[in-house]
Amino acid sequence: MFGALADLSYRRPRGIAGAALVVAIVAAVFGASTPSRLQSSDNDFQDSTSESFRTLDLLSRRSGVLPGPSLIVVASPREASVAAARLRREPFVAVVRPRAAISRDGRLVLVTAWFKTNGPAVAPSVHGLARTLPGLVGGTTLANEQVSRQSERDLLHAELIAFPLLLLLAFWVFRGVVAALLPVVAGLLSLFATLALLRLVNDVQPISVFALNLVTGAALGLAIDYSLLLVSRHREELARRGPGREALHATLATAGRTVAFSAVTVAAAFASLLVFPLPFLRSMAIGGMIVAPLAGIVSLTLLPALLALLGERVNALAPKSWQRAAKRAARPDERGGWYRFAHAVMRRPGRVAVASSTLLVVLGLPFLGVRFIGVDATVLPSSSSARQADDALRTRFTPGLDAPLHLAVRATSPKPVVAAIRRLPGVMAVAAPERLGARLWSVDVIPRAPAMTGRTKALVREVRRLPDVMVSGKTAWYLDTAASLERHLPYALALLAVSTFVLLFVVTGSVVLPLKALVMNALGLAAAFGILVFVFQDGRLEGLLGYRSQGALELTQPVLLCAIAFGLATDYGVFLLSRIKEAHDAGLPNREAVALGLERTGRVVTAAALLFCVAVGAFATSSILIVKELGLGIALAVAIDASLVRALLVPSLMALLGDWNWWAPAPLRRFRRQMDDR
């Protein structure tokens, strides 16, 4: 397959480049509106089979009104009256309560509005409506709309930061203007094509706006990584064989094969998220399953064509010192820095392995004290009105107003249930029951503690023990989401482990190396989790990173980061292990193969990790907290894997295991040989 691809690229390079240009233009035009089409919704983080979701759906259908206030206004008494009058004139507003609550100091009034479930479209109207209302305007509908708008602004801001940095770093890494522009071209085509495909998918299966930043960073990062691998190998083959068909054949047969396996590995890691029934995680899975293969396809089609067109001019427009450095890097050198470093590590493999593992474990220790929280208005920047209204509701009013429980009571009379609920210690108030059917009542309960606190969680559990009662609300949703994640996590981890093991076995022909990779990936991931807890949960670097700690991590972050970081760690593992195996298959002893493999890929993996960290880490500048956590978390995981794991743990453990690294049962060895013969 790779030989045929090399032949096509060599024979028709201009045709492939021209077709890629047409695809890029069409995709850029078609996908330009994708950011504005993706939306944020409360349903993004809900399991549709959970009790809280089913209760919310039942109450909405029977009453025609969304349970819980969709919009809130915190204002002075005079402003509250104006806001209430303005809200009553809106066709999508079903109920308005002009004095839902009074602040503890008596200076502020809470106005609440409930939206119709079958009314006119709200999303286009609520932003404009909020700007006409006095006071602080918030609520779930406005918060979701502000998240979508902020995501668009953050995406542009991150790209303005990432692109210049990536270009400058590419000049240094690729040691030449022409070579540095190749990954930029591949990255832009991958990005445009990904946005276009996301728009198509969104028309069939709605995609969460939170997937936008991740997919954008991954499109750039993966395309640049794959470009770096292909260009570096092509330079080696040019130095060995000269320009022409043979150099391109050898490049695609080796680095091209690695890129293909890497793209499949990353896509498989994202696919493990499909196990979870949350639309947010499934959106991330779909985005990743689009972007990884696309980056691989672009790198395996457009880049070979450009390399065929350029020939030795791939090294053009570079200072002479960089040209000399590029030529040295393209020739095997047993005196290179990475070669010497590998042997230094392997002279004391036990000490290095123990020290590296201990450091990773120590970095991961804070994760033992992790706390979780759900998504609400606090993920928005403090400048947003929804965040300000939420803060005022939490701090100026009676606790619990931000955490009402919405009950569906199936009974002829709700009085026994209401009486039982009023006796519970965590209840502050119970609203009058509202009849929705012959044996269906809606009851709202105000707890004494804020949403998602221990006392409110305990109250939800106590209410759920009552017969004929279903519970919804923010805290009930949190508990159901946590239970859903816990229930599906073993299946996702099993899928992730099996797919990683199989793909690494196909690459290496060993069962020891995949098992070792699973352990090392887990150690690196634990270290990244520990640092996230140390920073975001404990409230460190708030000024530098521009956030305010929630005292916990968002509930889905560990699951999402686990899949992404695991896939990327395996991705870099494929880069390194494929070169080590190539040297070992050529007859080199185990330690020499490791040293030469690290010499040939050490700079490539380090540079690839650096460029990927910039592409994804730029989203740590996002004003949305969960995007900031994810961007920094991925960057940390990649940096840890490229340094402590690939540079220290891999060579030390391979030195300790010796020839056992390459062991596999006889049937699997025969199967692997048959694959190579095909």
TAGI-V217077 format. One record per backbone hydrogen bond with DSSP energy under -1.0 kcal/mol. NH is the residue of the N-H (numbers start at 0). CO is the residue of the C=O. E is the energy in kcal/mol with one decimal. If there is no record, write none. Layout:
((NH;CO;E) (NH;CO;E))
This chain:
((4;0;-2.1) (5;1;-2.2) (6;2;-2.4) (7;3;-2.5) (8;4;-2.4) (9;5;-2.2) (10;6;-2.5) (11;7;-2.8) (15;11;-2.1) (16;12;-2.4) (17;13;-2.7) (18;14;-2.5) (19;15;-2.4) (20;16;-2.0) (21;17;-2.1) (22;18;-2.6) (23;19;-2.5) (24;20;-2.3) (25;21;-2.6) (26;22;-2.9) (27;23;-2.4) (28;24;-2.2) (29;25;-2.8) (30;26;-2.9) (33;30;-1.5) (36;32;-1.0) (36;33;-1.0) (37;33;-1.6) (43;40;-1.5) (44;41;-1.2) (45;42;-1.6) (49;46;-2.1) (53;49;-2.3) (54;50;-2.6) (55;51;-2.3) (56;52;-2.7) (57;53;-2.3) (58;54;-2.7) (59;55;-2.3) (60;56;-2.4) (61;57;-2.3) (62;58;-2.1) (63;59;-2.2) (65;114;-2.4) (69;112;-2.0) (70;112;-1.7) (71;137;-1.9) (72;110;-2.5) (73;135;-2.8) (74;108;-2.1) (79;75;-2.7) (80;76;-1.6) (81;77;-1.6) (82;78;-2.5) (83;79;-2.6) (84;80;-2.1) (85;81;-2.2) (86;82;-2.4) (87;83;-2.0) (89;86;-1.6) (92;89;-1.3) (93;113;-3.0) (94;113;-1.4) (96;111;-2.8) (99;109;-2.1) (102;107;-2.5) (103;395;-2.8) (105;102;-1.6) (108;74;-3.4) (109;100;-2.9) (110;72;-2.9) (111;96;-1.8) (112;70;-2.4) (113;94;-2.8) (115;91;-2.6) (116;63;-2.2) (124;121;-1.6) (125;121;-2.3) (128;124;-2.5) (129;125;-2.6) (130;126;-1.4) (131;128;-1.2) (135;73;-2.8) (137;71;-2.8) (140;69;-1.4) (142;138;-2.5) (143;139;-2.4) (144;140;-1.9) (145;141;-2.7) (146;142;-2.1) (147;143;-1.8) (148;144;-2.0) (149;145;-2.6) (150;146;-2.3) (151;147;-1.6) (152;148;-1.9) (153;149;-2.9) (154;150;-2.2) (155;151;-1.9) (156;152;-2.4) (157;153;-2.9) (158;154;-2.3) (159;155;-2.2) (160;156;-1.4) (161;157;-3.2) (162;158;-2.5) (164;160;-1.3) (165;161;-3.3) (166;162;-2.4) (167;163;-2.4) (168;164;-2.8) (169;165;-2.4) (170;166;-1.9) (171;167;-1.6) (172;168;-3.2) (173;169;-3.1) (174;170;-1.1) (176;316;-2.3) (177;315;-1.1) (179;175;-1.8) (180;176;-1.6) (184;180;-2.4) (185;181;-2.4) (186;182;-2.8) (187;183;-2.5) (188;184;-2.3) (189;185;-2.4) (190;186;-2.4) (191;187;-2.9) (192;188;-2.5) (193;189;-2.2) (194;190;-2.4) (195;191;-2.1) (196;192;-2.3) (197;193;-2.6) (198;194;-1.8) (199;195;-1.7) (200;196;-2.8) (201;197;-2.6) (202;198;-1.2) (203;200;-1.2) (204;200;-3.7) (208;38;-1.6) (210;207;-1.6) (211;208;-1.4) (214;210;-2.5) (215;211;-2.3) (216;212;-2.4) (217;213;-2.6) (218;214;-2.5) (219;215;-1.9) (220;216;-2.9) (221;217;-2.9) (222;218;-1.6) (223;219;-2.2) (224;220;-2.4) (225;221;-2.8) (226;222;-2.2) (227;223;-2.5) (228;224;-2.1) (229;225;-2.3) (230;226;-3.0) (231;227;-2.2) (232;228;-1.9) (233;229;-2.6) (234;230;-2.2) (235;231;-1.5) (236;232;-2.4) (237;233;-2.4) (238;234;-2.1) (239;235;-1.8) (240;236;-3.4) (241;237;-1.5) (247;243;-1.5) (248;244;-2.7) (249;245;-2.8) (250;246;-2.0) (251;247;-2.3) (252;248;-2.4) (253;249;-1.2) (254;250;-1.0) (255;250;-2.0) (257;253;-1.9) (258;254;-2.6) (259;255;-2.2) (260;256;-2.3) (261;257;-2.6) (262;258;-2.7) (263;259;-2.0) (264;260;-2.4) (265;261;-2.5) (266;262;-2.3) (267;263;-2.5) (268;264;-1.9) (269;265;-2.2) (270;266;-2.2) (271;267;-1.1) (272;269;-1.8) (273;270;-1.8) (274;271;-1.2) (275;272;-1.3) (279;43;-3.2) (281;277;-2.4) (282;278;-2.4) (283;279;-1.8) (284;280;-2.3) (285;281;-2.7) (286;282;-2.6) (287;283;-2.6) (288;284;-2.6) (289;285;-1.1) (290;286;-2.7) (291;287;-2.2) (293;289;-1.7) (294;290;-2.6) (295;291;-2.0) (296;292;-3.0) (297;293;-2.8) (298;294;-2.1) (299;295;-2.0) (300;296;-1.0) (301;297;-1.7) (302;297;-1.2) (304;300;-1.3) (305;301;-2.4) (306;302;-3.0) (307;303;-2.4) (308;304;-2.1) (309;305;-2.4) (310;306;-2.7) (312;309;-2.2) (313;310;-1.3) (314;311;-1.7) (315;312;-2.0) (322;318;-2.4) (323;319;-2.5) (324;320;-2.0) (325;321;-2.6) (326;322;-2.2) (327;323;-2.3) (328;324;-2.3) (329;325;-1.3) (330;327;-1.2) (335;332;-1.4) (339;335;-2.3) (340;336;-2.4) (341;337;-2.5) (342;338;-1.9) (343;339;-2.1) (344;340;-2.3) (345;341;-2.4) (346;342;-1.0) (351;347;-2.2) (352;348;-2.6) (353;349;-2.4) (354;350;-2.8) (355;351;-2.7) (356;352;-2.4) (357;353;-2.6) (358;354;-2.2) (359;355;-2.2) (360;356;-2.4) (361;357;-2.7) (362;358;-2.5) (363;359;-1.5) (366;363;-1.6) (367;364;-2.2) (368;365;-1.5) (369;366;-1.6) (372;552;-1.9) (378;375;-1.8) (379;376;-1.7) (383;380;-1.8) (387;383;-2.1) (388;384;-2.8) (389;385;-2.0) (390;386;-2.6) (391;387;-2.3) (392;388;-2.3) (393;389;-2.0) (394;390;-2.3) (395;391;-2.8) (400;397;-1.3) (402;399;-1.6) (404;444;-3.1) (405;471;-1.7) (406;442;-3.2) (407;469;-2.5) (408;440;-2.8) (409;467;-2.3) (417;413;-2.8) (418;414;-2.6) (419;415;-2.0) (420;416;-2.4) (421;417;-2.3) (423;420;-1.6) (426;423;-1.4) (427;445;-2.9) (428;445;-1.8) (430;443;-2.9) (433;441;-2.6) (435;439;-2.7) (436;439;-1.4) (440;408;-2.1) (441;433;-3.0) (442;406;-2.0) (444;404;-2.5) (445;428;-3.0) (447;425;-2.3) (452;449;-1.2) (456;452;-2.4) (457;453;-2.3) (458;454;-1.9) (459;455;-2.2) (460;456;-2.1) (461;457;-2.1) (462;458;-2.6) (463;459;-2.1) (465;462;-1.4) (469;407;-2.1) (471;405;-2.4) (476;472;-2.8) (477;473;-2.1) (478;474;-2.3) (479;475;-2.4) (480;476;-2.7) (481;477;-2.6) (482;478;-2.2) (483;479;-2.3) (484;480;-2.6) (485;481;-2.3) (486;482;-2.1) (487;483;-2.0) (488;484;-1.8) (491;487;-1.8) (492;488;-2.8) (493;489;-2.2) (494;490;-2.4) (495;491;-2.5) (496;492;-2.8) (497;493;-2.7) (498;494;-2.4) (499;495;-2.1) (500;496;-2.7) (501;497;-2.7) (502;498;-2.3) (503;499;-2.4) (504;500;-2.2) (505;501;-2.3) (506;502;-1.7) (507;503;-2.8) (508;504;-3.3) (510;662;-2.3) (514;510;-1.2) (515;511;-2.6) (516;512;-2.3) (517;513;-2.1) (518;514;-1.7) (519;515;-2.5) (520;516;-2.9) (521;517;-1.9) (522;518;-2.1) (523;519;-2.5) (524;520;-2.4) (525;521;-2.4) (526;522;-1.9) (527;523;-1.9) (528;524;-2.5) (529;525;-2.5) (530;526;-2.0) (531;527;-2.1) (532;528;-2.3) (533;529;-2.4) (534;530;-2.2) (535;531;-2.5) (537;532;-1.8) (539;534;-2.5) (544;540;-2.7) (545;541;-1.4) (546;541;-1.6) (552;370;-2.8) (554;372;-2.2) (556;553;-1.5) (559;555;-2.5) (560;556;-3.2) (561;557;-2.2) (562;558;-1.8) (563;559;-2.3) (564;560;-2.9) (565;561;-2.0) (566;562;-2.0) (567;563;-2.4) (568;564;-2.7) (569;565;-2.2) (570;566;-2.0) (571;567;-2.3) (572;568;-2.0) (573;569;-2.4) (574;570;-1.7) (575;571;-2.0) (576;572;-3.1) (577;573;-2.0) (579;575;-2.1) (580;576;-2.8) (581;577;-1.9) (582;578;-2.1) (583;579;-2.5) (584;580;-3.1) (585;581;-1.0) (586;583;-1.7) (587;582;-1.8) (592;588;-2.8) (593;589;-2.2) (594;590;-2.5) (595;591;-2.7) (596;592;-2.6) (597;593;-2.5) (598;594;-2.1) (599;595;-2.3) (600;596;-1.6) (601;597;-3.0) (604;600;-3.6) (605;601;-2.1) (606;602;-2.7) (607;603;-2.9) (608;604;-2.6) (609;605;-2.3) (610;606;-2.7) (611;607;-2.5) (612;608;-2.7) (613;609;-1.9) (614;610;-2.3) (615;611;-2.7) (616;612;-2.5) (617;613;-1.3) (618;615;-1.9) (619;616;-2.3) (620;617;-1.6) (621;618;-1.5) (624;378;-2.6) (627;623;-2.2) (628;624;-2.7) (629;625;-1.9) (630;626;-2.8) (631;627;-2.3) (632;628;-2.5) (633;629;-2.6) (634;630;-2.0) (635;631;-2.6) (636;632;-2.4) (637;633;-2.5) (638;634;-2.5) (639;635;-2.8) (640;636;-2.1) (641;637;-2.4) (642;638;-1.3) (644;639;-1.7) (645;640;-3.0) (646;642;-1.2) (648;643;-2.1) (649;644;-2.7) (651;647;-1.8) (652;648;-2.7) (653;649;-2.2) (654;650;-1.9) (655;651;-1.9) (656;652;-2.3) (657;653;-1.5) (659;656;-1.9) (660;657;-1.8) (661;658;-1.4) (662;659;-1.7) (668;664;-2.2) (669;665;-2.4) (670;666;-2.2) (671;667;-2.5) (672;668;-2.3) (673;669;-2.1) (674;670;-1.7) (675;671;-1.9) (676;672;-1.8))
